[in-house]
Each structure stands twice: as C-alpha cells, then as structure tokens.
Amino acid sequence: MAQRTGLQLRSLIKASGELELSLATVDVPDPGPDEILVRVEGSPINPSDLGLLLGAADMSTAKAAGGTVTAAVPAPFMKAMAARVDQSMPVGNEGAGVVIAAGADPAAQALMGKTVAILGGAMYAQYRTVKAADALPLPAGTTPADGASCFVNPLTALGMVETMRREGHKALVHTAAASNLGQMLVKICLKDGVDLVNIVRSAEQAKILKDIGASHVLDSTSPSFTDDLTDALAATGATIAFDAIGGGKLASQILGGMETAASRNAGTYSRYGSTVHKQLYIYGGLNTGPTELVRSYGMMWGIGGWLLTFFILKIGPAEAQKLRQRVADELKTTFASHYAAEIGLAEALDPAVIAAYNRKTTGEKYLINPSKGLS
C-alpha cells in the first residue's frame, strides 16, 4: 500500500529574525498496535496556540508569497525565541476527528469509525496518529466541531474550581471572564453551587455573562469598579483568583479588594493585615506588560503561575479522567464552544485571516478544519 501523506501547518523562527508559516507535506505512518489514525476535522485556535504559531513576530509586517507567510521578529524578542530558532514546529494543541485506521489491539479497534477528541499537539494537520488511550470518544451525534475544544478550555475551567477546593477556598474570581472559557466557568459554578466574581472589560461583555445567569459581573472600566469589586468579594468570600490578563494593575486591585473585604469583619487592627490568605494565579497574558503590584493587602497573600498541564500532572491520571468524562457528558451544554468562523489550512495562512484570529476578541474564536478545501 502506498505511503499516506498529508498537509501540516508549520511555524519556523529563523535565526535571521523572521517568522515563516507554511504547509508541509508529511508522511503519515500506519498506526501501531495500540494506536489510531484520526482524520482531523476541527482544531481551535486558542491563545496558547497563537504563542507557538506566531511566536514574538510583529504580524503587522506579515507578507504572503507562494503559499508561505513571513513576518519580522523584533530583535529584542529574539532571545525569548532562542530555544526554537531554525526548528520547523507543528502547531495545534487539541482537536477532534474521525478514526480512519486502527492498530490490532482491541482498545484501538473499538474506536474504528468513531469521532474522538485529542490533546496531543500537531493538530493543525489533515491526519494525526495517537495512542488509543489518549483519545476521548465523543457521544453519539457529536460532530468534530462540537468536540474540537473539549480539552484546553473545559479542563482549565474545571481545574480552576478543583484548585479552589483543594486549596481551601470557597469562591473564586476570574478575569477576562466573557471568553469561551469564562462562559464555561460560569456554567460550572452555577451547576456546582460555587460563587464566582467575573471581571470583564465592557458593558457588552457583562451582558454576555448576565444573560447566562452570572450574578457578580464587574466592568473594570467602570468608575465604581473598586467599590463594586470589594462589595462582590465581601458578598462571596472569594479569596482565590485566576487572571488571564497578567500585566497591569488588575492583579493588585483584586488582592487589595480581597484584603479590604476581609478587614470588614476583622475584630482587631493589625499592621500586618488580615489573617485571611489571598491567592492569585496568572494563567494568561492578554496584557504582556509588567504585573504592577501595590502592596496594600497585608502579608497573607501569594501570586503564582497556573497551567493546565502542570495541574493535570499534579492530580494524576485517575482524577484527570473524571474531569475528562464530565466534559464528554456535558459537551453540548456546560462545555459548548462557539466559533466565529471555520477555516481551512490554506485560509489559516491568509494575512487578513491571521489578523482576525490574532485579535483574541471575545466571541471571535476561530476553528481550523484541516479537511476543508482539500481533497
């Protein structure tokens, strides 16, 4: 039988300071005994994917020629790209598709013809070979588009609530809360009876969350934001926050609000602040500037990074599988994703389309269908 080949989107940072995006024709190996071959029909463009796809390139300089897109990487950012220079890298964290070949093992054969979701990298490709154990079979009637985003956002949202519980907090705060992930988090908290303080950046975003039942929705551009935040924190008792913004003053404002809320019920004054521990995790970087801290929240506080990959490793395979199964069970309700557009691999290299999905605008998430427009 002739060797199967397929197209795969590649990202290359050259030592000359140039990003190059292209479609490469790659060999597709037959699946091993415990493996399956998936025809990929949906893979979302998440912010984490953009970090690898575009690197530190200035996309305002993007040019297309001969099926390849190039853009300049500013010299000050090349040090951060050193580990990947001159390496052509496949992109795409997660996706879904149909199993078209399977190895001899019964677990692999059982997935033949099924629609499955995958978290394994290199998903912006026509085909992907993975271990059968790493695939999540999707419920009957589920399309690849339905299941394409069933790992990163759903498991991150569930991971936030699980982290809250494991660290002894009773309510949480989320920023950039009108995102697909944020809407999932609202639904989880409503279903699980967890109080959630949502911080957004416009009245339009606030309406999105209120329309799906969120109780505490705060617009950070409002003149009364500081007071509104403190009131919401006092009402919910939220002492842990997950921040997608990263840079700027918002992290400090949240910690300060938690301290003020805790001090309302303090019996005595202490120059070291309240005895309530306040924790903030940065898990995104919508603002790539410095995180500005004004230490007005006593001595019981912490700031750290939070990443889904590390969380999954920490809780172990058995607990991670419970979360994955919940996602599968609630895929069309709690964890439903919505896309502004579905594009093919070739369209993903159109500079105008790149500009659109690189805006990271709420409600404008893009889905790559590697099978679209290709024979």
Backbone torsions as a table, in degrees:
resi	resn	phi	psi	omega
1	MET	NA	138.0	-178.6
2	ALA	-65.2	145.8	178.4
3	GLN	-64.2	129.2	177.4
4	ARG	-77.6	139.5	174.1
5	THR	-125.9	161.9	178.0
6	GLY	-155.3	165.3	178.9
7	LEU	-89.8	144.5	180.0
8	GLN	-139.8	134.0	178.8
9	LEU	-78.0	132.7	-177.4
10	ARG	-124.9	146.4	177.1
11	SER	-123.3	128.6	-176.6
12	LEU	-132.2	127.3	170.9
13	ILE	-103.3	116.9	-177.9
14	LYS	-87.1	152.4	177.7
15	ALA	-61.3	-21.6	179.0
16	SER	-74.6	-5.1	179.2
17	GLY	89.0	38.4	-178.2
18	GLU	-134.5	135.1	171.8
19	LEU	-87.7	138.2	175.7
20	GLU	-130.9	122.0	175.2
21	LEU	-108.3	134.9	-177.2
22	SER	-154.0	167.5	172.3
23	LEU	-105.5	123.0	-179.7
24	ALA	-108.2	142.3	172.6
25	THR	-88.4	120.6	-175.2
26	VAL	-124.0	151.2	174.4
27	ASP	-71.0	141.0	178.6
28	VAL	-111.3	107.5	-176.7
29	PRO	-70.1	149.3	171.9
30	ASP	-64.1	145.5	-179.5
31	PRO	-66.6	142.6	173.8
32	GLY	-72.9	-179.7	-176.1
33	PRO	-54.5	-37.8	-176.4
34	ASP	-105.2	20.5	-175.8
35	GLU	-117.1	164.8	174.3
36	ILE	-131.3	153.6	174.9
37	LEU	-110.1	123.0	-175.5
38	VAL	-111.1	130.2	168.6
39	ARG	-84.2	110.4	-173.3
40	VAL	-74.9	128.7	-178.7
41	GLU	-126.1	4.4	175.8
42	GLY	-169.3	127.9	177.2
43	SER	-148.9	120.1	-174.7
44	PRO	-77.1	156.5	172.4
45	ILE	-99.1	97.2	178.3
46	ASN	-91.0	160.1	174.9
47	PRO	-53.7	-36.2	179.2
48	SER	-66.4	-30.4	176.2
49	ASP	-70.6	-38.3	-179.1
50	LEU	-62.5	-33.2	179.3
51	GLY	-60.1	-38.3	178.1
52	LEU	-83.6	-40.9	-176.0
53	LEU	-62.3	-48.1	-173.0
54	LEU	-105.2	-14.2	-179.7
55	GLY	56.5	-137.5	-179.8
56	ALA	-103.2	22.9	-176.6
57	ALA	-68.7	148.6	172.7
58	ASP	-88.5	99.2	-172.4
59	MET	-73.5	-7.2	172.9
60	SER	-69.4	-14.0	179.4
61	THR	-98.1	6.6	-173.4
62	ALA	-62.7	138.0	176.9
63	LYS	-136.1	142.8	179.0
64	ALA	-113.2	137.1	177.3
65	ALA	-160.6	127.7	175.6
66	GLY	59.6	35.5	178.7
67	GLY	79.6	8.1	179.7
68	THR	-122.4	142.5	175.6
69	VAL	-112.5	133.1	175.7
70	THR	-123.8	153.1	176.8
71	ALA	-154.8	150.8	-178.2
72	ALA	-78.8	140.1	171.8
73	VAL	-102.9	115.1	-179.5
74	PRO	-54.3	138.3	-175.8
75	ALA	-52.2	-41.3	-178.6
76	PRO	-62.2	-19.2	-176.8
77	PHE	-96.7	-5.4	-176.4
78	MET	-66.6	-30.8	177.6
79	LYS	-59.6	-39.3	179.5
80	ALA	-68.0	-20.9	-179.2
81	MET	-95.4	2.8	-170.3
82	ALA	-55.3	-38.9	-174.6
83	ALA	-69.5	-15.8	-177.7
84	ARG	-116.9	5.3	-176.9
85	VAL	-60.7	133.9	177.4
86	ASP	63.5	23.2	173.5
87	GLN	-113.8	119.8	176.4
88	SER	-77.3	116.0	-169.4
89	MET	-115.2	133.6	172.9
90	PRO	-73.7	156.0	-172.7
91	VAL	-131.8	157.9	174.5
92	GLY	112.0	106.3	-174.8
93	ASN	-73.5	-41.2	-170.5
94	GLU	-140.5	167.9	178.6
95	GLY	174.6	-173.5	-179.7
96	ALA	-149.9	158.1	179.3
97	GLY	-175.4	-165.6	-175.1
98	VAL	-110.6	135.1	178.6
99	VAL	-75.2	118.9	-176.9
100	ILE	-111.4	-8.0	174.7
101	ALA	-156.0	150.0	-177.0
102	ALA	-146.9	149.3	176.6
103	GLY	-70.9	179.3	-172.7
104	ALA	-75.8	-20.8	-177.9
105	ASP	-61.5	142.9	-178.9
106	PRO	-56.0	-37.9	-179.0
107	ALA	-65.3	-35.3	177.5
108	ALA	-73.4	-44.6	-179.6
109	GLN	-61.5	-31.2	-179.0
110	ALA	-65.7	-18.4	-178.5
111	LEU	-95.5	-4.1	-177.2
112	MET	-56.5	126.9	179.3
113	GLY	80.7	-4.6	-177.8
114	LYS	-84.6	155.2	171.4
115	THR	-89.9	125.4	-175.5
116	VAL	-131.3	157.0	173.3
117	ALA	-107.8	150.5	-174.6
118	ILE	-137.4	139.3	167.7
119	LEU	-121.4	99.6	-174.7
120	GLY	-157.7	6.3	-179.1
121	GLY	78.3	166.6	177.6
122	ALA	56.2	37.6	-174.9
123	MET	-89.3	-12.1	175.5
124	TYR	-83.0	68.4	-174.5
125	ALA	-153.6	155.3	179.2
126	GLN	-66.2	-34.4	-175.8
127	TYR	-135.6	150.4	177.9
128	ARG	-145.3	126.0	176.4
129	THR	-98.9	127.8	-178.3
130	VAL	-141.5	165.6	172.3
131	LYS	-65.5	138.1	178.3
132	ALA	-58.1	-34.9	-178.7
133	ALA	-67.8	-19.4	-178.4
134	ASP	-90.6	-3.3	-179.5
135	ALA	-95.1	144.1	177.9
136	LEU	-106.9	107.8	177.6
137	PRO	-63.0	134.1	-177.5
138	LEU	-95.1	150.5	-178.6
139	PRO	-60.1	154.1	178.1
140	ALA	-55.4	138.7	-179.7
141	GLY	87.0	-0.3	179.1
142	THR	-89.9	130.3	177.5
143	THR	-88.7	162.1	174.4
144	PRO	-56.8	-36.4	177.8
145	ALA	-63.3	-38.1	178.0
146	ASP	-61.6	-38.9	-172.8
147	GLY	-99.4	-0.7	-174.2
148	ALA	-61.5	-33.3	-175.7
149	SER	-108.6	35.1	-173.1
150	CYS	-91.8	8.3	177.9
151	PHE	-112.1	-68.1	-167.4
152	VAL	-60.1	-58.8	-177.6
153	ASN	-69.0	-49.7	-179.6
154	PRO	-60.2	-46.2	-178.1
155	LEU	-69.9	-30.7	175.0
156	THR	-65.1	-46.1	179.6
157	ALA	-62.7	-45.6	176.9
158	LEU	-63.5	-37.6	179.7
159	GLY	-63.8	-34.4	177.4
160	MET	-63.9	-45.6	-179.7
161	VAL	-66.8	-40.0	179.0
162	GLU	-66.4	-39.3	176.4
163	THR	-62.2	-42.8	176.7
164	MET	-54.5	-48.0	-177.6
165	ARG	-66.4	-45.5	-176.3
166	ARG	-65.1	-28.3	-178.1
167	GLU	-96.3	6.7	171.3
168	GLY	83.2	20.3	175.5
169	HIS	-95.5	162.5	-177.4
170	LYS	-116.2	-11.5	179.4
171	ALA	-154.4	161.2	-174.8
172	LEU	-138.9	166.3	179.5
173	VAL	-118.9	142.8	177.7
174	HIS	-136.4	135.4	178.7
175	THR	-106.2	165.9	-171.6
176	ALA	49.0	45.7	-162.4
177	ALA	-78.6	-6.5	-179.7
178	ALA	-90.5	3.6	179.1
179	SER	-65.8	171.2	173.2
180	ASN	-54.3	-45.4	179.2
181	LEU	-62.2	-43.9	-178.6
182	GLY	-62.6	-38.6	177.9
183	GLN	-66.4	-37.2	175.3
184	MET	-63.3	-41.9	-179.3
185	LEU	-62.5	-40.1	176.3
186	VAL	-58.3	-47.1	-177.8
187	LYS	-65.0	-40.0	177.2
188	ILE	-61.1	-47.8	-176.2
189	CYS	-66.4	-36.9	175.8
190	LEU	-64.1	-43.2	-178.5
191	LYS	-68.0	-37.1	-175.7
192	ASP	-94.0	-1.5	179.7
193	GLY	70.6	35.7	179.9
194	VAL	-106.0	131.3	176.9
195	ASP	-73.6	137.3	-175.7
196	LEU	-136.9	130.9	174.5
197	VAL	-103.4	118.8	-177.2
198	ASN	-104.5	128.6	177.9
199	ILE	-113.5	123.4	-179.7
200	VAL	-122.9	-178.1	-174.0
201	ARG	-121.0	11.7	177.9
202	SER	-164.4	161.2	176.9
203	ALA	-65.3	-33.8	179.2
204	GLU	-63.9	-41.9	178.2
205	GLN	-67.4	-37.6	177.8
206	ALA	-59.5	-40.8	-179.3
207	LYS	-63.7	-38.1	179.1
208	ILE	-55.5	-45.3	-176.9
209	LEU	-75.8	-38.8	178.4
210	LYS	-64.0	-33.5	-179.4
211	ASP	-68.0	-21.2	177.9
212	ILE	-103.3	9.6	170.4
213	GLY	106.9	4.8	-179.8
214	ALA	-66.0	137.8	-178.0
215	SER	-91.1	-45.4	-175.1
216	HIS	-109.4	99.6	-179.0
217	VAL	-125.9	119.2	-174.4
218	LEU	-119.2	134.7	178.0
219	ASP	-95.2	113.1	-175.6
220	SER	-67.1	-12.4	177.2
221	THR	-90.2	-3.8	-179.0
222	SER	-75.0	141.5	177.4
223	PRO	-59.4	-25.7	-178.3
224	SER	-96.7	15.3	-173.2
225	PHE	-56.6	-46.4	-176.7
226	THR	-59.6	-46.5	178.8
227	ASP	-67.1	-41.8	179.6
228	ASP	-62.3	-40.4	-180.0
229	LEU	-63.8	-46.4	-179.7
230	THR	-61.2	-43.0	179.2
231	ASP	-62.2	-41.9	-179.6
232	ALA	-67.4	-39.0	178.8
233	LEU	-67.4	-38.0	177.5
234	ALA	-67.3	-38.7	-178.2
235	ALA	-69.9	-35.7	-175.9
236	THR	-96.1	-24.8	-173.7
237	GLY	73.9	22.2	-179.2
238	ALA	-67.9	126.8	180.0
239	THR	-130.1	14.5	174.1
240	ILE	-136.7	139.1	-177.1
241	ALA	-133.3	148.2	174.9
242	PHE	-121.3	116.8	-170.1
243	ASP	-110.5	118.0	177.6
244	ALA	-89.2	-9.1	-175.6
245	ILE	-81.0	-53.1	176.4
246	GLY	87.3	-69.6	-177.0
247	GLY	-85.0	168.2	177.8
248	GLY	86.9	-160.1	-170.3
249	LYS	-100.1	-5.7	-170.9
250	LEU	-61.8	-41.7	179.7
251	ALA	-57.2	-44.0	179.6
252	SER	-66.2	-38.5	178.1
253	GLN	-62.1	-39.7	-179.8
254	ILE	-65.8	-47.7	178.8
255	LEU	-61.7	-40.7	177.7
256	GLY	-63.0	-40.4	177.5
257	GLY	-64.8	-38.8	177.2
258	MET	-62.2	-40.9	179.4
259	GLU	-66.1	-44.5	179.3
260	THR	-61.8	-42.4	179.1
261	ALA	-62.9	-42.3	179.8
262	ALA	-66.2	-35.6	-177.1
263	SER	-70.6	-19.9	179.3
264	ARG	-60.8	-30.9	-177.3
265	ASN	-106.3	7.3	-179.7
266	ALA	-71.6	135.5	-179.1
267	GLY	-77.5	-33.1	-177.8
268	THR	-135.1	159.3	179.5
269	TYR	-85.7	140.1	173.3
270	SER	-137.0	133.2	179.7
271	ARG	-70.6	-7.9	175.8
272	TYR	-94.1	3.1	178.9
273	GLY	87.3	-171.9	-177.6
274	SER	-71.9	167.9	176.9
275	THR	-92.6	6.6	-179.5
276	VAL	-84.2	124.6	178.0
277	HIS	-78.4	131.0	-179.5
278	LYS	-116.4	125.9	-175.2
279	GLN	-123.0	132.9	174.6
280	LEU	-127.4	129.8	176.8
281	TYR	-112.2	129.2	174.3
282	ILE	-94.4	121.5	-178.7
283	TYR	-122.0	1.1	179.5
284	GLY	-145.4	178.3	-177.6
285	GLY	-144.3	51.1	178.5
286	LEU	-61.7	-31.6	170.6
287	ASN	-108.2	111.6	-175.1
288	THR	-86.2	4.7	177.8
289	GLY	-77.3	179.6	-179.8
290	PRO	-63.7	147.9	171.7
291	THR	-81.6	116.8	-173.7
292	GLU	-97.7	118.0	-177.8
293	LEU	-112.4	126.6	171.9
294	VAL	-112.3	105.9	-167.9
295	ARG	-76.8	82.8	-179.4
296	SER	-117.5	28.6	-172.9
297	TYR	-132.5	36.1	173.9
298	GLY	69.5	-153.7	-174.8
299	MET	-116.2	-2.8	-179.4
300	MET	-100.7	80.7	-178.6
301	TRP	-157.4	162.1	177.2
302	GLY	-152.6	147.5	173.8
303	ILE	-129.0	134.4	179.2
304	GLY	-151.7	178.2	175.0
305	GLY	-96.4	151.9	178.3
306	TRP	-135.7	128.2	-179.1
307	LEU	-135.4	135.5	-177.9
308	LEU	-55.2	-44.9	-177.6
309	THR	-55.1	-46.5	-178.6
310	PHE	-68.7	-36.7	178.7
311	PHE	-62.4	-44.7	-179.5
312	ILE	-62.6	-41.3	177.3
313	LEU	-62.5	-36.8	-177.4
314	LYS	-68.4	-41.3	-175.1
315	ILE	-83.9	-19.6	176.2
316	GLY	89.3	163.2	-173.3
317	PRO	-60.7	-40.5	-176.4
318	ALA	-64.1	-46.2	179.9
319	GLU	-69.6	-36.6	177.9
320	ALA	-63.3	-37.7	-180.0
321	GLN	-65.3	-35.5	176.7
322	LYS	-60.9	-41.1	179.3
323	LEU	-68.1	-41.6	178.9
324	ARG	-61.3	-40.5	-179.1
325	GLN	-67.3	-37.0	176.9
326	ARG	-62.6	-40.0	178.0
327	VAL	-60.2	-46.6	179.9
328	ALA	-61.1	-40.2	-177.8
329	ASP	-68.7	-29.4	-175.3
330	GLU	-117.5	29.5	-171.9
331	LEU	-63.1	-33.7	-176.5
332	LYS	-99.3	4.8	178.9
333	THR	-121.4	-90.4	-178.0
334	THR	-56.4	-39.6	-170.4
335	PHE	-109.8	23.9	177.3
336	ALA	-67.2	135.8	177.1
337	SER	-111.6	152.2	-179.4
338	HIS	-128.9	143.3	-175.0
339	TYR	-125.7	142.6	177.3
340	ALA	-74.3	-31.5	-178.1
341	ALA	-161.6	152.1	171.6
342	GLU	-110.1	126.2	-175.7
343	ILE	-126.0	154.9	175.1
344	GLY	-87.7	175.4	-179.5
345	LEU	-60.7	-42.3	-179.3
346	ALA	-65.4	-39.3	178.8
347	GLU	-64.4	-30.3	179.6
348	ALA	-65.0	-14.3	178.5
349	LEU	-103.6	11.0	175.4
350	ASP	-82.9	120.6	-177.2
351	PRO	-53.6	-34.8	179.2
352	ALA	-67.7	-39.6	178.3
353	VAL	-69.9	-40.0	176.4
354	ILE	-57.4	-44.1	179.6
355	ALA	-59.9	-36.6	-178.5
356	ALA	-70.2	-49.4	-176.7
357	TYR	-78.0	-16.3	177.1
358	ASN	-81.2	-7.9	178.4
359	ARG	-70.8	-22.7	179.7
360	LYS	56.5	37.4	-176.8
361	THR	-80.0	139.0	177.2
362	THR	-56.2	131.1	178.5
363	GLY	82.0	7.2	-178.6
364	GLU	-126.3	44.4	177.3
365	LYS	-76.9	139.5	-178.1
366	TYR	-106.5	147.1	176.8
367	LEU	-117.3	126.4	173.2
368	ILE	-90.8	126.0	171.5
369	ASN	-109.6	99.5	-176.1
370	PRO	-62.6	-16.2	179.1
371	SER	-87.8	-10.5	-176.4
372	LYS	-74.2	129.3	175.2
373	GLY	75.1	9.7	-179.1
374	LEU	-125.0	141.5	179.2
375	SER	-79.2	NA	NA
